[in-house]
């Protein structure tokens, strides 16, 4: 999510740091900052784009040949100067930049404050600077190693200390970090794009490795200080390919980032078989008093919200209405102080959803936002917020933000059930296990791309494609159709499979592609019957089914399988082949998948 750069060398660090940060801009960010050592430690950080930081640095700049720089994509606390990195200790002698999410930062923060440390930001990162300070006795490498043993969660960090002018310490767990030696110094970064002008031979650190960066080179060790080796690679991509991580498009990169995005969105929220959602900011008493839930959203976020309706009603036994945001306030919905409105928006800026939030609040309803953008308008105006941790999504088509919306909405549903006591704790613990296994299962489904490409070759010239599903397969049918029309410009419709006979079946003629969500569930037999109905009328059926299903192959032309999971979690797996299908078809038709015509990433007009 965040961008990281570090340099120790013969040249002035600041121009190198700023140049690298500019090349990391494509990742998306909301604030930036640098720290440069010149005997002392100088830190400048600013909310906003790099131009804002540039203005703050002018006219004299910072002088010194060692430094670190950061572009922030907010995860804890809004984009403000105080929350921008680098973060420092109480005396301003240690500076830390961080990419990732610490799971135990609330405990660490409480402990540090009890010991007398003063923390001035909302971030998880600042705790790292104070943890290092607490054990620092003149050796920043040793102190960083000690502090790292206290961290749980995901991180890549870089650290500098005022009294040690020629060293940067870096370490990683889960989040990426690379190091490389250039002609005039040694560098570290979160992303190869930052290093391309300096070196194309880099080393990827492995989890729980520490790199000590000095002018003449770098040394990699384990957390205990034992010699270790990372993975050396030569980057032969050009800059554009590097920004896309070697993928052809941002959309494809973002599809492949989904296992990590799912894991990040669960991080710190599941402990001991229970849900911990401190960010909801509504008391348990208030949540127990809720007698109705409204979900409001647009586009893919609406489809994620529709999946959530099934989960909330099933687990919490509370009625859920779902509205397209632009319809919500004009139909005069019945809201009151015991209504919970859940506003889902990756950008947090969609104007119709924002107006729906305002309408709900005027009617005294409680509002929880689900968003991917910390500090955006919808979370700001809501009572509570649950952030998806997908990282910036560049492609216009929602992929990793859609899957994480579904995950986070399930967390909310389960949390409501936990608070209201509508499911036994053992059942919650079982579902928590299923949630924890999602990352690996999404990874498995990414293996379907080759098969899906073959299917795309067969159907990419179709004029119409129908998507069908029942129960949670229905919102997935809507999402599959939305994705296909949005990026390939093929006419596509998503329907509840049971609605077929009430009109859409007239669309089917010889060879019409019909994509059916046919995973194992309590309405599986009915879905098979629907497949038979379309097959009898000449449809070419592409079924997404559960691994081990031998029945569906008797009726469908193609079967793509996904691993078995809890019925309400199947959408997180089914969506992946649907994304691949629209992606492959759009590419075969020569469409720009990242910037489809007529569409914008954030829709801020009604
Ligand atoms: O930022 P939001 O989640 O509020 O955006 C909602 C829709 O505009 C968005 O999901 C749109 O439908 C996507 N392009 C779908 O891929």
Boltz pocket constraint, residues with backbone or C-beta under 6 A from the ligand:
constraints:
  - pocket:
      binder: B
      contacts: [[A, 298], [A, 299], [A, 300], [A, 301], [A, 302], [A, 344], [A, 345], [A, 346], [A, 347], [A, 348], [A, 349], [A, 350], [A, 353], [A, 396], [A, 397], [A, 398], [A, 399], [A, 482], [A, 483], [A, 486], [A, 599], [A, 600], [A, 601], [A, 602], [A, 603]]
      max_distance: 6.0
